[in-house]
């Protein structure tokens, strides 16, 4: 198993955990309109516990770090370098067009 595959597994796990943490949060904030006009928390949804807020930011930071590290470990061996349109086999000798031999004409009787 390559290091890139390990990073893909870790990124998938972190994404799943991030979705779970975000879905657990209480969505009682008013969205963007309430954050501009009132006394709300800058880093998260209103009345979110410190644990959920910190875990969201931690998982997001870990996700970005894993993505950056995975790009450094990518060697390109997983990509298909052969073209599907152009066949790389040896080109056969150009075929000469087959000319139909003129049909033998029989004299009319």
Helices and strands as residue ranges (DSSP letters): H 3-24, H 32-37, H 50-73
